[in-house]
């Protein structure tokens, strides 16, 4: 079984191609592949499958290290889009996911832009366990409090803090990921606003832990900051692994632009 290892700003993936219609691997195999000591190692496994919509290039399924399925992953979307555009020789493609159809294109500087669609703010859309204003969720601990709830294909809780570097994300991330307010758990972003055009973000990803980057998290961060009046609709999100440019357009679509890097490929036996 062939695989490709790629990453988007350090958020890394093992990509497996099942577009021939063969049966994808099971959860136990996924956990073995994702293990960084005994397998290839990755934040998420990406399964390429035959397209369901004729307007797309393929269907992309996303799985966490424990084999649980994720709805969206912006960095993986850019990586897969880069692969497909290299295959076809075209500078545009459409990736189909459970979160919807995601148009992608290559910028003149080589970076990849993905249209991540429209964010959702309803309490049932995030989703939350009870009806509450998603602009002020009210939960918190110490100076980490009152996040914004948003769904950009998957759930996010965005906290704004004074100094993100001093946070023990590995300690407080799991606390909020599994808060009873989130019936499906949530991704958790911790954000320091440096200016209306630059935000520093660290992320605790649902079922994956702290990662170097999270594309959907960067989108959620900008949307949350704009809703709070803290940022412009186009800004750079600085992550541990690098910078993503996010643009929340007037048509309500969120565009994410960043690098997609090939690491290596091989064969699983």
N, C-alpha and C positions, 0 to 999 in steps of 0.2 A: 504494500500500500504506500503510494507516494505521498509526501507531505511537503509543504513549504512553510518556512518560519519567516514571519514578517513582524514589524513593529511600527507603531505610530507614536513617536516621542517617548519611546521606552515602554509603552503599553503593548505587550507582545502577544502573538497569536501563532498557533499551529493551524494551518489551513489544509483541509482534506477535501479532495475533489470527488464527489459522487454524482456528477452530472450525467453519468452513463446510466443512471437509474438503479445502480446496485444498492444494497441495503447498508445504511450508515451504521457506524459502530455503536455499541451500547454504553451505558453510563459507567460501568466498571472499567472498560477500556479507556474511556475519556479520562478518568481519574489517573490511570497509569501514565498516559501520555503527558498529562499536565504536570505531573510530579517533577519538581525541579532537581531532585536528587537521583531518582531512578528512571525517569522518562526524559522526554525532550524538554519539558518545562514551558509554561505559558500562563498568561492571565486568563485567556479564553481560548476555546477551540472553536474553529469556524468550519462549518460543514457546507460545502457548495452542492446544491441539488438542482434538478431540472426546474426550469421556470414554470410558474403557474399562470402568470400573466404574460400574454404574447408581447407586451411592450417592454418587458424586462429582459436582461441578459441571462439572469439566473435567479434562483432563490437562495438566500444566505441565512442559515440557521446559526445561532450563537449559543454556546454553552460555557458555563463557568467551570472552574477547576474541579468542582464536586459533581459535575455532570448535569447540574440544574440548568434549565434554559433561560436565557435572557432575551428581552424583547428588542433591545437596540444596543448598538455599539458604534459610535461615530468613528473611532480610530480604525476599527476593523472594516467599516464601510469604505473608508479611503484606501485601505490596503487592497481589498478585493477589487475595487474600482480600478486601481492602478494595474493589477494583474490583467483584468479583462481588457483594458485599453491597450495594454502591451500586446495582448493576443490578437486583437482586432485591427490594431493600427489606427484606431480612431481616438479622438480626444474627448469623447463623451460616451457615457453609458448609463444604464438604469439598474440599480440593485434592488431586488424585491426582498422584503423582510416581513415578519409578522406585524411590525409597526407601520408598514406601508411601502410605497414605491419611492425610492430615493435616487433622484437624478444626480449624477456626478460628472465632473469635467476637470480637465487638466488646465491649470493656469499657465501663462507664458513663462513664469519662473520655475515651472516643474512641480509646484505644489498641487495638491488635489483638493477640490472643493466638493463638498457633499451638501445637498439640500435636505436638511433633516426634517422638513415639514413644519407643521404648525404646533406650537406648544399648547397645552391644555391646563386650565386652572381650576376647574370644578373639583369639589372635594371628592366626588365619586370617580373623577378621572385620574386623580393622582396615583392610587386611590387612598383615601383616609377611612378610618374606622367610624368616624362620626362627622356630622355637618359642622364645618368650621371655616372661617375666612382663611384661604390659603396664603394670603399675603402676610399673615401673622399667626403662625401655628401655636405659639405660646409655650412650647416645651423648651427645656434648656437645663443647663448645669453650670453654675457660676457665671462667668462672663460669656459663655457660649450659650446663647439663648435666642428664642423667637425666630426660628428659620422661616423661609419662604418655601411653600410647597409648589412643585410644578412637575408636569409630565411632558417629556420630550421623546415619547416612544417608550420610556420607562420612568419609574418614579424617582424623584429627587427631593431632598430637603437641603436648602442652602442657608448656611449660617454666615453672618457677617461678623468678623472679629477684628480687634485692633492689631494683633500681631500673630499671623498664622504660623510663623516659624517656631514659636514657643509652645505650640500645642502638642500634646501627646495624642496624635491621631489614632495610634494603635489601641489606646485605652478608651477614648471617648467615641471613636467611630462605631464600634460594635454596640455600644449603649444606645445610640440613636438609630442605627440600622434596624434593630429589632424592637424599637419602641412600639408599645401597643397601639399607637396612633396609626401605624402602617401595617395593615393586614397582610400585605405582600412583601413586607420589609421595604427598605429604600436605600438608594445610593445617598451618600452624605458628603456635601461639599463645605469646606471651611475657606472663607474668602476674606482677603484684605484688600480694600479699595485703595489703590495707590493714586489713581486719578480717574476721571470719567472715561478715559480711553485705555486704562491699564488696570487689570485686576490680577492679584496673585491668589492662586487656588491650590489647595491640597484636597485629596479625595479619598474617601473610604468607600470602595465599591461593594455593592451588595453581593455576598457569596464569593468575594475575591480578595477583600482586604485592601490595604493601601496600595495604590498603583502609581506609577510615574506620570500617568496621564489618563484622562477620561474625556473622550470627545463629547458624549452626550452631557456629561457633567459640566463641561465648559459652556455648552449651549444653555443649560439650565442656569448656570451662574450669571451669564449676561442677561437673560430674560428676567431673573429675579432682581438683579441690580437695577435694571431699567424700571421695573415695577415699583421699586423702592425709591426711585429718583436719584440713584447713586452713580449711574453710568450712561454714556451715550449708547445709541442703538448699534453702533459699530465700535468694537474695542478688541484689544489683545488680552488674552487670558494666559497668564504665565504659570506653567505647571512645572513639576519637578523635572520632567523630561524635555521641556522646551515650551514654545509658544504657539497657541492656536489663535487665528483671527476669526472672530465671530461677528456676524452681521444679522441682526433681527430686522428684516426688511419691513417696509410699510405694508406689504401684502400679507404680513404675519408669518412668513416663512423664515426659518433660521438657517443661515448658511455657515458652514464650518470649513475653514481652509487651513491646511497644514501638510506636513511631509508624510510620506509613506515609504518605508524602507524595507528592502529585501535583506534577509540575514543569511539563510542557507536553505537548501532542500536536501531531501534524502528519501530513503525507503524504510518503512517499518516492517519488521518481520515477526 
